[in-house]
Amino acid sequence: MTKVINYLIIGLCICISVKIFSKVWEKTHYSYQSVKVTGLAQKDIVSDKIIWFSSFERKAYTLSEANAQIKKDIAEVKQYLLSNGIQEQEIDFSALQINRDYDNVYDKDGALKKQEFIGFTLRQSVSITSQKIANVENAYKNAGSLIDKGVEFVAEQPDYYYTKLSDLKIELLSDATKDGYNRAQKMAENADGSVGKMKSANMGVIQITGQNSPQEQSWEGAFNTKDKNKTASVTVKLEFDIK
C-alpha cells in the first residue's frame, strides 16, 4: 500500500513538473512559425540648397589679350550674379584654364603635315552654392542677358539638394518599421494568431526621386538632384514570430 502511495506521489510530481515546464516554455519560446513582411515609408520633401555650375571663355592670339578679355567677363558675370541677390560668399570662381590652340595642316594626300598655332583659349568656371533658391533660379533663367553683353556664357542646369537627410532617414526607418509591423499584425489576425518578437530586420537603401517623375529606383539607391520637389522613400524587410 505504501509503495502505491509513493508511486502516486511520484506520478503527481511528474505531472506538476511537466505542466510547470510547459507553461514556462510557452512564455519563453514562440512557435517556429513566422511571417516575413516589407514595410514602406515615403515622404515628399522640398530641396533647401541649390548648386549651379556655369562657364565662359575667350579666344585670342596672344595670352595677354585673352587674359584682358576674360577679366572683363569675370567682372561682368560677378556683377550680374550680385544684381540677382546672390551673395559674394556664395560665388566661387575656379582657377583659370589656359589652352594653346592649333590647326591641323594636311598635304594633298590627306596626311597630317603640321600643326599651326592659332592662339589661346582661356576658360573660366564659376559655381554658386546657396540656400536662396529663388535668387539662383532667376539668375539661371535670365543668363542669356550675359550673352547679349558679349560674354560667351554657358549655364548648366542647377542641382537641388536636401540637407536634412540624416534626420529624414531616421524618420523614414521608424515609419517603415511601423508599417511592416502593421502588415504582419493584419496577416496574423487573419490566421487567428498574434505577432510576437521581431526576429530580423534589413533596411533597404534610401531612394530620392523627383516628384511625379518617371525616374526608377535602383539597387544602389536613386539620388535625384535635378528636381526641386522630391520624394524620399525606404523599405525594410522584417520577420516576426507568430504566436
C-alpha positions in Angstrom: 0.0 0.0 0.0 2.9 2.3 0.9 4.5 1.6 -2.5 1.3 2.5 -4.3 1.1 5.8 -2.5 4.7 6.6 -3.2 4.1 5.8 -6.9 1.1 8.1 -6.9 3.0 10.9 -5.3 5.9 10.5 -7.8 3.4 10.5 -10.7 1.7 13.6 -9.4 5.0 15.4 -9.0 6.0 14.4 -12.6 2.6 15.8 -13.9 3.0 19.0 -12.0 6.6 19.4 -13.2 5.6 18.8 -16.8 2.8 21.3 -16.5 5.1 23.9 -15.0 7.8 23.3 -17.6 5.3 23.6 -20.4 4.0 26.9 -19.1 7.5 28.3 -18.8 8.3 27.0 -22.3 5.2 28.8 -23.7 6.2 32.0 -22.1 9.8 32.0 -23.2 9.6 30.3 -26.6 7.5 31.2 -29.5 6.3 29.0 -32.2 8.6 28.2 -35.1 6.0 29.9 -37.3 7.0 33.3 -38.6 5.9 35.9 -41.1 8.0 38.0 -43.4 6.8 41.4 -44.5 8.1 44.5 -46.2 7.5 47.9 -44.6 7.4 51.0 -46.7 7.7 54.7 -45.8 7.8 57.7 -48.1 7.7 61.5 -47.7 7.6 64.4 -50.1 10.4 67.0 -49.5 11.4 70.3 -50.9 15.1 71.0 -51.6 16.7 73.6 -49.4 20.1 74.1 -51.2 21.0 74.8 -54.8 24.3 74.4 -56.7 24.7 76.0 -60.1 27.7 75.5 -62.4 28.5 77.6 -65.4 31.5 78.7 -67.5 32.6 81.2 -70.1 35.7 81.5 -72.3 37.7 83.9 -74.5 39.9 83.2 -77.5 42.8 85.5 -78.7 46.1 85.1 -80.5 48.1 86.4 -77.6 47.8 85.3 -73.9 47.7 88.9 -72.7 44.8 89.8 -75.0 42.8 86.8 -74.0 43.5 87.4 -70.3 42.4 91.1 -70.6 39.1 89.9 -72.2 38.4 87.2 -69.6 39.0 89.6 -66.8 36.3 91.9 -68.2 33.9 88.9 -68.5 34.6 87.9 -64.9 33.7 91.3 -63.7 30.6 91.3 -65.8 29.4 87.9 -64.6 30.1 88.8 -60.9 28.1 92.0 -61.2 25.2 90.0 -62.9 25.1 87.5 -60.1 25.2 90.1 -57.3 22.4 92.0 -59.0 20.3 88.9 -58.8 20.6 88.8 -55.0 23.4 86.2 -54.9 25.9 86.9 -52.1 29.6 87.3 -52.8 30.5 84.4 -50.4 28.2 82.1 -52.4 30.2 82.7 -55.6 33.3 80.6 -56.4 35.4 81.3 -59.4 37.7 78.3 -60.1 41.3 78.5 -61.4 41.6 79.8 -64.9 42.2 77.1 -67.6 44.6 78.0 -70.3 44.8 76.1 -73.6 47.0 76.5 -76.7 45.0 76.1 -79.9 46.4 74.6 -83.1 45.0 73.9 -86.6 46.0 70.8 -88.4 47.5 71.3 -91.8 47.3 68.3 -94.3 49.1 67.6 -97.5 47.4 66.9 -100.8 47.2 63.2 -99.9 45.4 63.9 -96.7 48.3 63.1 -94.4 48.9 65.4 -91.4 51.7 67.8 -92.4 52.0 70.1 -89.4 50.1 71.9 -86.7 49.9 75.7 -86.8 49.5 77.7 -83.6 46.3 79.9 -83.8 46.1 81.4 -80.3 44.9 80.8 -76.8 41.6 79.8 -75.2 41.0 80.9 -71.6 38.1 79.1 -69.8 36.7 80.3 -66.5 34.3 78.2 -64.4 32.1 79.5 -61.7 29.8 77.8 -59.2 27.1 79.1 -57.0 26.1 77.4 -53.7 23.2 78.9 -51.9 20.1 78.3 -49.9 18.3 81.2 -51.5 17.0 79.0 -54.3 14.7 81.6 -55.9 17.6 84.0 -56.5 19.7 81.4 -58.2 16.9 80.2 -60.3 16.2 83.7 -61.5 19.8 84.2 -62.4 19.9 80.9 -64.3 16.7 81.7 -66.3 17.9 85.1 -67.4 21.6 84.2 -68.0 21.0 84.9 -71.7 21.4 88.6 -70.9 25.2 88.0 -70.4 25.4 86.7 -74.0 23.8 89.9 -75.1 26.7 91.7 -73.5 29.3 89.6 -75.4 30.0 87.0 -72.7 30.2 83.5 -74.1 28.3 82.2 -71.1 27.3 78.5 -70.8 24.8 77.8 -68.0 24.3 74.3 -66.8 21.1 73.2 -65.2 21.2 73.7 -61.4 21.3 70.8 -58.9 19.0 70.7 -55.9 19.8 69.1 -52.6 18.1 68.4 -49.2 20.4 69.0 -46.3 18.5 67.2 -43.6 18.8 63.7 -44.9 20.2 62.2 -41.6 17.1 63.2 -39.7 14.9 62.1 -42.6 16.4 58.7 -42.8 15.6 58.1 -39.1 12.0 59.2 -39.6 11.5 57.0 -42.6 13.1 54.0 -41.0 10.7 54.4 -38.0 7.7 54.8 -40.2 8.7 51.8 -42.4 9.1 49.6 -39.4 5.7 50.6 -38.1 4.2 49.9 -41.5 5.8 46.4 -41.6 4.6 45.6 -38.1 1.0 46.6 -39.0 1.2 44.4 -42.1 2.4 41.5 -40.0 -0.3 42.1 -37.4 -3.0 42.1 -40.1 -1.8 38.8 -41.5 -1.6 37.2 -38.1 -5.1 38.3 -37.2 -6.4 36.7 -40.4 -4.9 33.4 -39.2 -6.2 33.7 -35.6 -2.7 34.5 -34.3 -0.7 37.4 -33.0 2.6 39.0 -33.7 5.5 38.1 -31.4 9.1 39.3 -31.3 10.9 40.6 -34.3 13.4 38.0 -35.5 15.3 40.0 -38.1 15.3 43.4 -39.9 17.0 44.5 -43.1 16.9 48.1 -44.2 16.9 49.0 -47.9 18.8 52.0 -49.3 17.0 55.3 -49.3 15.6 56.4 -52.6 15.4 60.1 -53.6 13.4 60.6 -56.8 11.7 63.6 -58.4 8.0 64.0 -57.6 5.8 62.7 -60.4 8.9 61.8 -62.4 9.4 58.5 -64.3 12.8 58.0 -62.6 13.1 54.4 -61.4 14.5 53.3 -58.1 17.8 51.4 -58.2 19.6 48.7 -56.2 22.3 51.2 -55.1 19.7 53.9 -54.3 18.4 56.7 -56.5 19.6 60.2 -55.7 17.8 62.8 -57.8 19.4 66.3 -58.0 17.6 67.8 -60.9 14.2 68.3 -59.3 13.5 70.8 -56.6 10.5 68.8 -55.3 11.4 65.2 -54.4 10.0 62.1 -52.8 12.2 60.2 -50.3 11.3 56.5 -49.6 12.8 53.5 -47.9 11.8 49.9 -47.4 12.6 47.5 -44.6 12.3 43.7 -44.7 11.1 42.3 -41.3 10.5 38.9 -39.9 8.2 38.4 -36.8 7.4 35.3 -34.7 3.7 34.3 -34.9 2.1 33.1 -31.6 
